[in-house]
């Protein structure tokens, strides 16, 4: 089994804008710049033969390059259950269309539908039982985040490996957006 997801990488210069805001939240496990990405579809643990089918389906996904902007911040869950803080992605119909195409590729490869609402974001930190007031203060301090736009000319199939320091990602395949 291999843990997989499809995503757009975030350029290092945009990552530096995010990294500059990675402070002021006690207990946060801040993500390194090289781990910043915009998930299109999380596939989870996949058998190797299904991963090969998924790769073939993703290779058929087409789309034009995307011009994306990061803006605002948010958190997943509420109260003591908050488990991540993130930078938002400005609304982009082409990005949502690409995410839907990745969902279709997953279904064609035999994976179950993802029932979650798609929220384009870049995870900045993972949290364990944070003080909700501290999270609210960090969100308020960073709510006006706005990064320069960047161009995404490909998306990738990434594997995720859990380590003592957190998840590490490896690009397995890259698919052009032309």
TISE-399015 format. One record per residue (C-alpha): residue number from 1; x, y, z. Coordinates in steps of 0.5 Angstrom, whole numbers, plus 500, padded with zeros to 3 digits. Example, Ala and Ser with C-alpha at 12.3 -4.5 7.8 and 13.67 -1.06 7.14 Angstrom:
# TISE-399015
> 1 / 525 / 491 / 516
> 2 / 527 / 498 / 514
END
This chain:
# TISE-399015
> 1 / 500 / 500 / 500
> 2 / 502 / 507 / 498
> 3 / 499 / 513 / 501
> 4 / 498 / 518 / 495
> 5 / 495 / 525 / 494
> 6 / 495 / 529 / 487
> 7 / 497 / 537 / 489
> 8 / 500 / 543 / 486
> 9 / 506 / 545 / 489
> 10 / 507 / 552 / 492
> 11 / 514 / 556 / 489
> 12 / 519 / 557 / 494
> 13 / 518 / 565 / 494
> 14 / 511 / 564 / 495
> 15 / 513 / 559 / 501
> 16 / 517 / 564 / 504
> 17 / 511 / 569 / 504
> 18 / 508 / 564 / 508
> 19 / 514 / 562 / 512
> 20 / 514 / 569 / 515
> 21 / 508 / 568 / 518
> 22 / 509 / 561 / 522
> 23 / 510 / 564 / 529
> 24 / 506 / 566 / 535
> 25 / 502 / 559 / 536
> 26 / 504 / 555 / 541
> 27 / 505 / 548 / 540
> 28 / 504 / 549 / 532
> 29 / 508 / 544 / 528
> 30 / 510 / 548 / 522
> 31 / 510 / 545 / 516
> 32 / 517 / 546 / 512
> 33 / 517 / 550 / 505
> 34 / 518 / 544 / 501
> 35 / 512 / 541 / 504
> 36 / 507 / 547 / 502
> 37 / 502 / 544 / 496
> 38 / 495 / 545 / 494
> 39 / 492 / 539 / 495
> 40 / 487 / 537 / 489
> 41 / 485 / 530 / 491
> 42 / 487 / 526 / 497
> 43 / 487 / 518 / 495
> 44 / 489 / 515 / 502
> 45 / 493 / 508 / 502
> 46 / 492 / 505 / 495
> 47 / 495 / 498 / 493
> 48 / 500 / 499 / 488
> 49 / 496 / 496 / 482
> 50 / 491 / 501 / 484
> 51 / 496 / 506 / 484
> 52 / 498 / 504 / 477
> 53 / 491 / 505 / 475
> 54 / 491 / 512 / 478
> 55 / 497 / 514 / 475
> 56 / 494 / 512 / 468
> 57 / 488 / 516 / 469
> 58 / 491 / 522 / 472
> 59 / 496 / 522 / 466
> 60 / 489 / 523 / 462
> 61 / 487 / 529 / 466
> 62 / 488 / 536 / 462
> 63 / 487 / 543 / 463
> 64 / 491 / 550 / 462
> 65 / 496 / 553 / 467
> 66 / 493 / 556 / 473
> 67 / 494 / 563 / 475
> 68 / 493 / 562 / 483
> 69 / 493 / 567 / 489
> 70 / 494 / 565 / 496
> 71 / 489 / 570 / 501
> 72 / 487 / 569 / 508
> 73 / 488 / 564 / 513
> 74 / 483 / 559 / 516
> 75 / 483 / 553 / 521
> 76 / 480 / 546 / 520
> 77 / 475 / 544 / 526
> 78 / 473 / 548 / 532
> 79 / 475 / 549 / 539
> 80 / 480 / 544 / 542
> 81 / 479 / 540 / 536
> 82 / 482 / 545 / 531
> 83 / 488 / 540 / 528
> 84 / 491 / 545 / 523
> 85 / 491 / 552 / 520
> 86 / 492 / 554 / 513
> 87 / 493 / 559 / 508
> 88 / 487 / 560 / 503
> 89 / 487 / 560 / 496
> 90 / 483 / 565 / 492
> 91 / 477 / 563 / 489
> 92 / 479 / 560 / 482
> 93 / 474 / 556 / 477
> 94 / 479 / 553 / 473
> 95 / 482 / 550 / 480
> 96 / 476 / 547 / 482
> 97 / 475 / 544 / 475
> 98 / 482 / 541 / 476
> 99 / 480 / 538 / 483
> 100 / 474 / 535 / 480
> 101 / 478 / 532 / 474
> 102 / 482 / 529 / 479
> 103 / 476 / 526 / 483
> 104 / 474 / 523 / 476
> 105 / 480 / 520 / 475
> 106 / 480 / 517 / 482
> 107 / 473 / 514 / 481
> 108 / 476 / 511 / 474
> 109 / 481 / 508 / 478
> 110 / 476 / 504 / 483
> 111 / 477 / 509 / 489
> 112 / 471 / 511 / 493
> 113 / 468 / 518 / 492
> 114 / 471 / 523 / 497
> 115 / 465 / 526 / 500
> 116 / 469 / 532 / 503
> 117 / 467 / 539 / 501
> 118 / 473 / 541 / 497
> 119 / 477 / 547 / 501
> 120 / 483 / 549 / 497
> 121 / 488 / 551 / 502
> 122 / 496 / 550 / 504
> 123 / 497 / 547 / 510
> 124 / 501 / 551 / 515
> 125 / 501 / 548 / 521
> 126 / 498 / 542 / 525
> 127 / 496 / 543 / 532
> 128 / 494 / 538 / 538
> 129 / 489 / 540 / 542
> 130 / 491 / 548 / 542
> 131 / 488 / 553 / 546
> 132 / 482 / 556 / 542
> 133 / 484 / 563 / 544
> 134 / 491 / 562 / 541
> 135 / 488 / 560 / 535
> 136 / 483 / 565 / 534
> 137 / 489 / 571 / 535
> 138 / 493 / 568 / 530
> 139 / 488 / 567 / 525
> 140 / 486 / 575 / 527
> 141 / 493 / 577 / 526
> 142 / 494 / 573 / 519
> 143 / 487 / 574 / 516
> 144 / 490 / 579 / 511
> 145 / 495 / 575 / 508
> 146 / 496 / 576 / 501
> 147 / 501 / 573 / 497
> 148 / 503 / 575 / 490
> 149 / 500 / 570 / 484
> 150 / 504 / 565 / 481
> 151 / 503 / 560 / 475
> 152 / 502 / 553 / 476
> 153 / 504 / 549 / 469
> 154 / 503 / 542 / 472
> 155 / 500 / 538 / 478
> 156 / 503 / 532 / 481
> 157 / 502 / 525 / 484
> 158 / 505 / 525 / 491
> 159 / 507 / 520 / 496
> 160 / 506 / 521 / 503
> 161 / 511 / 518 / 509
> 162 / 510 / 519 / 516
> 163 / 516 / 520 / 520
> 164 / 517 / 522 / 527
> 165 / 518 / 529 / 525
> 166 / 511 / 529 / 521
> 167 / 509 / 527 / 514
> 168 / 514 / 527 / 508
> 169 / 512 / 528 / 501
> 170 / 515 / 525 / 495
> 171 / 513 / 527 / 488
> 172 / 512 / 520 / 484
> 173 / 509 / 523 / 477
> 174 / 508 / 530 / 474
> 175 / 503 / 532 / 469
> 176 / 503 / 538 / 465
> 177 / 498 / 543 / 464
> 178 / 498 / 546 / 457
END
